[in-house]
Amino acid sequence: MKASAPLRQREGERRLASKSMSLLLLPLLILSGISLAMSLAPTAQATNGVVKDMTFLLHSVNATETAKPLPGGGSTLTYFDTTLDFNDVNVSVLVEGTQKVLQWFLVPELAGDFGVEGFTLRIWSNSSTAASSNAQVTVEIYELNETSSTLVHSENFGSETFPVTPSLTNWNATLALPHTFLAGSSIELRMTVNPGALQGVWFHYDTPQVNSRVSLSGPDSLDVAGIPTLDSDRNGSLRFDPDAANKTVYIQARVTDPLGGYDIRWVNLTLISPFASILLDNASMARVSGTPLSYESVFEVEWNYTGQPTGQYTVQVWALDNNGHNHYYFFQQFDFADYPDIATSTFFVGGLPAYVNLQAVDSTGVPLLGARVALVSGGFTVDEKTTDSEGMVNLTMTKGTFEFQAFWESIQVGSVVQNVQSNVSASDPLIVVTQVYYPIFQAETAGGVALPGASLLFVHPNGDTLGPHKTNESGQVDLNQVPVGTYALSASWRGIDVFSGSVEVTDNSVITFGTAVYELTVTTESGAGERLAGVFVAVTDSTGLVFDAGITGADGTAVLLLPEGSYTIQSRYVTTHMGSLYDSGVMSTSVELSSSTSIAVTFSDFPPFLTNTLVFLFGLVYAATIAALVVAFLFLRRKKARGKAFSAGEES
C-alpha cells in the first residue's frame, strides 16, 4: 500500500474515508479475484478489434515513490493505468477562486498502437463551500511522444454544478475523428477547471472508495496472437512422435497488449484429447518471456503425452487483461464482458494428418447450407464444422477409420463410416445423402375430403415450433428441407381444434391425416316428399355464430362442413308456387354432431293448398266472369227473342 503524499497535502489534501476502510477493501477485492482465477472457465469471447471501454484508474505517486517517467525524458507525479495500486488515503485537490489545470499521464508509455474513438472521465468531486459551486470545465486529450505534445481533442463542457455531497461526476465525448496513439507515446489527460468568484471544488481520487477514472473507447486491447507448440528440445512442431523417448510438449501462448505486459492478468489453457476428453482444464500458464513494458509476452504450459492416443489435440487459450478482471471484481459486474480473448489451435500426436472434403446433400441432392458435420472416433467427437453454401466442409484428421455424422436443425440425418488413408479432394468429395425431406401434409375431413383453410402447427423433433401454416385449396401444406423424425402436429379450423397427434417424416411423400371436421348433409323435402332445390341452410353454434351455410342443389341437399359440437340448423325456403309467393320463415332444427351425418328438413306446408294459390283465385274469378257473361248472353238472347215474338203478334 502507498502512504499519503505530503505533496498532495500541500495541494489541499483531505480525507473523506477512513484509512482502515481503504486498507480492508482493496485486499478483499484482489484476493477474491485470485481465489477464483483457477476455478472460473471463460464465459465470454472478445477479440482484438472489438470497440470497448478501456478503463484506467487515476493515481498519484506517494512520498516514498519516484516520479513516473514520460517519453522524451520527462516525468510526472500524477498518472493513470489499469492497476488497482491505490493510495492509503484519498488524493484531494482543491480548485478555488481561480483557474487550475489537473493533469494525468498514461504510465507506462504505450507498448503498441492504441486507437481511441471517445472518452468518459469520471471523478469524485464536491463543492468546498456550504452550498453548491459552479465551475467551467474543459477536458483535453494530448499525445506525448519523444519530441512533442500534440492536442488530439478538446471538449468544453461549460458550467458544471458541484453539490456539497461528494459524488461521481461524468464527462464524456466522442472524438471528431478516431485517433491512433503510437507505440512509445503517452496519453495526457488535461482537465481545466475555472470556478467562479467565492466558488470552490474538491476533486478526489486514488483509493478504492473514490475510484476516479477515465475510460478510453477503442478497438485495441489484449490479443492471443499465436499458440505455438514445441517438442522436448524446444523445436516448434505441430506433429509429435508417439515413439519419442521424451514425450514432453511445451504449449505456449503469444499474448500481445498495447498497454504492456503489466496489463495481462490471466492466461489459462484447456487441452482436449482426440476423443473430446479434457486433459488440462483452464490451467494457468506461466509467463516465460516479456516484461511489464513489452508489447508481447509468452506464456507456457508443459505437458507430457505418455499413454495418450494418437490423433488431433485441441488447445484453447483464454486470456484476460486488467480491464476484464476489474470489470468482474472491482466494479462488481460479475461478468467479463468483451474483455477476454479466446484462441484455438491444434496439434497432432502420430502420423501426418489427412483431410477429407465432404458434401452434405438432402434427399433430392440439393446441398445443405449450415449443416453440422461431426468427425467421430470411438464414440467421441474429434472435430466438427458447418457446411458452406455448397454443402461442403473440410475436416482434418489422422489416418484411420472415422464416422462422419451430419446434423440438420440439431437432428442427426446422415452418417458415413470411412477408412481415411489419403486426402479426399473438393473435386471428388465424400458425399453424405441425408434424411432431409420435403413432406406434404394433407388435411382431410372425416369423410376424406380436402380441408382448405386449416391452420397447422408443428413441433419439430428438436423442440422448435414451426408455423402456423395455412392449408391451400387442396388442403395441403408443404415443408421444405426438414429432418427425419417425429413431428407433433395440431390443426385448427375456424378457431376450433380439430386434430392433435404426431406424424412421422421418413421420405418426400404426402402425409395424410384426418380431422374432426364432419359432413352434415341436409336434405330438404316438401310435405309431399319431393326434394326441394334452392333452400338456404345455415348452421350456427350456441352463440349464434354461423359456421357454414349453403343452398340445396337440384337433388335437394346441401353438404356443410363442421367440427364436432352442438348446432342449430336454420332453413328457409322462399319461392313462388302457382302464382303465389311462398316464404317458409326460418325453421330451426337442433343437432349433436360427432360424426358425419344426414338430417332431413321437411316443409310440411309446401306446396300450399290449391285454394290458397293465386292460380286458384284467378281461375275462380275467371270462371265467375265467364259464367256472368254466359248468363248475360242468355238473358240478352232471351230478351231479344221475346221482342221478336211481340212484334209478330202485333202484325197479325
CORJO-V228726 format. One record per helix or strand of 2 or more residues. SS is the DSSP state (2 for helix, 1 for strand). FROM is the first residue (numbers start at 1). LEN is the number of residues. Records with the same first field share a line. If there is no record, write none. Layout:
SS->FROM-LEN + FROM-LEN
//
This chain:
2->6-5 + 19-18 + 71-3 + 261-3 + 322-9 + 426-3 + 610-3 + 614-38
1->52-9 + 68-2 + 75-2 + 78-4 + 91-6 + 100-7 + 114-14 + 133-12 + 149-14 + 167-15 + 186-10 + 200-6 + 213-6 + 223-4 + 229-2 + 239-2 + 248-9 + 264-9 + 278-7 + 286-4 + 296-9 + 311-11 + 341-9 + 354-8 + 372-6 + 380-7 + 392-6 + 400-9 + 411-10 + 430-4 + 436-2 + 440-5 + 455-5 + 465-6 + 476-3 + 482-2 + 485-9 + 496-10 + 510-5 + 517-10 + 536-5 + 546-6 + 557-7 + 565-8 + 574-4 + 580-4 + 587-7 + 597-7
//
